[in-house]
Amino acid sequence: MDLSIMSEDTSFDTIVQAIRSQGWCIVDGFFKQEFIDALAQDAKSINPDQMKQAGIGRSSDHQVALNARRDRIQWIEPDSPVRKQFLEAMEALRVALNRKLILGLWDYEAHFARYEGGAFYEKHVDAFQGRSNRVLSTVLYLNDEWEERAGGEFVLYDEHQQELEIGRYMPSKGRFAIFLSEAFPHEVLPAAKTRYSVAGWFRINSNAGGRLDPNQ
């Protein structure tokens, strides 16, 4: 597996230890700058009209709710070199997390997300306890020269005191967030300009008989 896209400073152990001790991690410089530039160019090249309006819920429960979120998405398949490299890196991280934390992670799914100026995603959790196969959520930011006045922060809330902010994080290019899907409420604040990211989830197989739960 080619991990040449990973930064020389990247350590899976840093993420493993943070997830073990606190359930979340924010890392800058996880990938090499050249790879982030290529992934960002890929995201920005997608025609917004070809992206799907994001909704809430999954499968038969899925519905568009513009009062809750207003991003547009495109699911990532290994159909280009840069997308394939990203998914391979996440597969390597999945293996490391399983080896060190015995999480039973089965697979990983991800999509590009585009937030136009003013778009947001209200406070939510990515999984409901006992009702989802999503275990760990990831967000990778792809925004050039993001200034504080542009807004669009990722806000992470405490697991037990869910009105208490753990932190507000600018969507700076190359910043990588990973956190327990069931545990941590989070939101995306409105931004003054278009904002790009990759959102993803490490999942378990919660169905019997070795059949994988439907994705996306």
N, C-alpha and C positions, 0 to 999 in steps of 0.2 A: 504494500500500500504506500503510495507516494505522499509523504508528509512534508515535501519541500516547501509547501506554502505556509507552513507554520513558522512563527517567529523563533529566532534562536533562544529567546527568553521564555518561550512557552513551556509550561510544565503542567501536565495533567494532574500531578500531585497537588498543586496549588488549588485547583478546583475541587479535587476529591476531599482535601482536608477542610475546605470551607463548607462544602455541602455536609460533611460529617459533623462539623462543629456548630454551624448556624443555619444551614439549609439554603443558603444563597451565596452568590459570588458575583462581583463586578470586576472584569479584567480588561485592561487596555493593552493593545499590542499583542493579542493572541495570535493573529495572522500577520504575515509579512505585508508591508504596505503595498507592494506591487499586486498582490493577490486581491487585497481589499479594493484597490483602484479598479481592477478588472471586474470584480463582482459588482461594484457600484455602477460602472459603465453598463454592464449587462442589465441591471435593474432599471436604469434611467432610459435605456433604449426600448423598453416595452411600451407599446402604445397603450395609454390609459384606457382607451375604449375597448381594448382587448382584455383588460383586467376585470375581474368579477367584483361586484360590490360585496364587501364582507358582511357576514351576518353573525348571529349568535345561535348557539346550539349546534348539534351535529345530526347528520343523516335525516331522518324523518322529522326531527325537532328543529331543524335549521330554519331560521327566518331572518330576513333583513330588518334591522331596527335602527334607523338613522338617528334616533334619539339616544342610542347607546354607543354606536361606533360608526365612523364614516370613512374608514380606509378602504382602498381597493386592493385586491390580492391576485397573485398568480402562483399556483403550486409549483414547486421545483422538482423537476425530473432530471435524471442524469443524461440530458440530451445535448449538452455542450461541454467543452473541456472545463470551463470554470465552475459550472454547476456540479459536474461529476467530482471535481476535486473537493468542493465544499462538502458534498455528501460523504465522500470517503474520509475526510477529516472527522466528521461527526460520528462515523462508524468507529473510527479508532478511539474516539472519546467514549463512545458507548461501551466498548470492550473494557477500557480502563475503569470506568465507573462500576461495571459489573464485577470486575476482578477485585477491586478494593472495597466496594460497599455492598456487594451481593444484592443488587437491586432487581435483578431479573428483567432488565430492559431488553425488549424484543426488537424494536426497530425505531426509526426516526423519520419524521415527516416535517416539511418546512415550506413556507411560501414567502415570496417577496411581498412587501407591504408598501403601499404608497399613500401617504397622507397629504392631501392638498392643504394649502393654507387655510387654517381654521378648523381642520378636521381633528377629531379626538377619538378616544376610546375610554368610556367611563370606567370607574373603579369596578373591578371584577376579580374572580379567581378563574384559572384556566381549567380547573377540574373540581367536581363536587365529591366530597369524601365518600368512598365506596361506590361511586357511580360512574367513574371514568377510568380509562386505561392510560391517561396521561400522567406521568410521574414527575418528569423534569421539563421545565419550559426554558427556552433559550431565545435571546434577542441579540442580533448583531446589527450594528448601526453603520450606515453607508453614506453619511452626510459630510460634504466638504466644508471646512472652515465655519463650523457652526458657532454662532455667537450667543451669549446668554440672553440678549434681548430678543432673539428669535423665538424663545419659548420652546414648546414641544417636548418638555422634560418627561422622562420615565420616572414615575413615582412608585416606590415600593413601600408597602405598609407592614407593620409588625404582625407576626403570626397570631399572637395572643391578644394584643391590644390593637384591634384593627383600625382604629382611628389614629394610631401613632405612626408617623412617618419614619421609616428607616433612613430614607434618603431620597433626594431628587437628583437625577442624573441626566446631564445633557446628552443628546443623541449624537455624540461625537464619532467621527469616522473611525471604525475599527474597534469601538467599545463593545464588549461581549458580556451579556448578563445571562446567568443561569440560576434557576431557583426551583424549589419544590412546587409543583403545579397546584396541589390541593391546599397548600399552607399559606401562601402569601398573596393577599390582595394587591393589585397594582392598577395603574391607569396611565394613559397617555394624554398629556395636556395639549390644548390647541397651540399650534405654531403659526408664525407669521409667514412662513414659506413652505414649499413642498419638502416633505421629509421621507426618507427611504430607510427601510430596514429589512432584515430577514427574521421572521418569527418561526420557531420550530419547537417540536416536542419529542422527547424520548418516551416511548410507550411500552407498556407490558401487554401481553396477550391475556385478556381476561375471559376469553371464551374457552370452552372445554374442547377436548379432542385435538388439540394442536392447531385449530383453525384460528387465523389471525383476525382480530376485530377489524371491521371496515375503517379505513382511514378518512382523513379530510372531512 
